[in-house]
Amino acid sequence: SLAASQSPRSIMADASYIKLSNRRKDDIRKEVYAQAFDVCHEQLRTYAECIHGRLFSVVWTCRAENRALNDCLHPHTSKEKMEEAFGVAERKLNEERRQAR
């Protein structure tokens, strides 16, 4: 947790503050999506059943299933959720680094 006298901006200005690498961010994105698909497994199964064996007709035939899947996934994969996950990982990384000193 941040010290009361330190804002996130002042901490980021600290030369010892470590930001996440793009590779780590990509790993976090994958983790967030995996968790979202676990939560939305029923909608994913329904959509997968609908698209099975279809090509072009998927667009109109499975529209409702696609919408249900997207509606389920969005709250778990929004930009805000990603930024929150990145922030948690950055704080953990910096806390571990600070404790290692």
C-alpha positions in Angstrom: 0.0 0.0 0.0 1.2 3.5 -0.8 2.4 5.6 2.0 0.0 8.5 2.9 2.6 11.1 1.9 3.4 9.5 -1.5 1.2 9.8 -4.5 1.4 7.3 -7.4 3.1 10.0 -9.5 5.8 10.7 -6.9 6.5 7.0 -6.6 6.8 6.7 -10.4 9.2 9.6 -10.5 11.5 7.6 -8.1 14.4 6.3 -10.2 14.2 2.9 -8.5 10.6 2.3 -9.5 10.3 -0.6 -11.9 7.6 -0.6 -14.6 6.3 -3.9 -16.1 7.9 -5.1 -19.3 5.8 -5.5 -22.4 6.3 -9.3 -22.1 5.0 -9.3 -18.5 2.0 -7.2 -19.5 1.3 -9.7 -22.3 1.4 -12.5 -19.7 -0.9 -10.6 -17.4 -3.4 -10.0 -20.3 -3.4 -13.8 -21.0 -4.0 -14.5 -17.3 -6.9 -12.0 -17.2 -8.5 -13.5 -20.4 -8.0 -17.1 -19.0 -9.8 -16.1 -15.8 -12.6 -14.4 -17.9 -13.1 -17.4 -20.0 -13.3 -19.6 -16.9 -16.1 -17.3 -15.6 -17.9 -17.3 -19.0 -17.4 -20.9 -19.8 -21.1 -21.6 -20.4 -21.4 -18.7 -22.9 -18.2 -19.9 -24.6 -19.5 -23.5 -24.8 -22.8 -22.2 -26.3 -21.0 -20.1 -28.9 -18.6 -22.9 -29.8 -21.6 -25.2 -30.4 -23.3 -22.6 -32.6 -20.2 -22.0 -34.8 -19.3 -25.6 -35.2 -19.5 -26.6 -38.9 -20.4 -23.1 -40.1 -18.4 -20.6 -42.2 -20.0 -17.5 -43.4 -23.4 -18.0 -41.7 -21.7 -17.7 -38.3 -22.1 -13.9 -38.5 -25.9 -13.9 -38.6 -26.7 -17.4 -37.2 -24.7 -17.0 -34.0 -25.2 -13.3 -33.4 -27.1 -13.8 -30.1 -24.5 -16.3 -28.8 -21.6 -14.0 -29.7 -23.3 -11.1 -28.0 -23.9 -13.1 -24.8 -20.2 -14.2 -24.8 -19.0 -10.6 -25.3 -21.4 -9.3 -22.7 -20.0 -11.8 -20.2 -16.4 -11.2 -21.1 -16.4 -7.4 -21.2 -16.6 -6.7 -17.4 -13.7 -9.0 -16.8 -11.5 -7.8 -19.7 -12.1 -4.1 -19.8 -9.3 -1.5 -20.1 -10.0 -0.7 -16.4 -9.6 -4.3 -15.3 -6.3 -4.6 -17.3 -4.9 -1.5 -15.8 -5.9 -2.7 -12.4 -4.1 -6.0 -13.0 -1.0 -4.2 -14.3 -1.0 -1.9 -11.2 -1.2 -4.9 -8.8 1.7 -6.6 -10.6 3.8 -3.4 -10.6 3.2 -2.8 -6.9 4.1 -6.4 -6.1 7.2 -6.3 -8.2 8.4 -3.1 -6.6 7.5 -4.3 -3.1 9.5 -7.5 -3.7 12.5 -5.4 -5.0 12.3 -3.1 -2.0 12.3 -6.0 0.4 15.2 -7.6 -1.3 17.4 -4.6 -0.6 
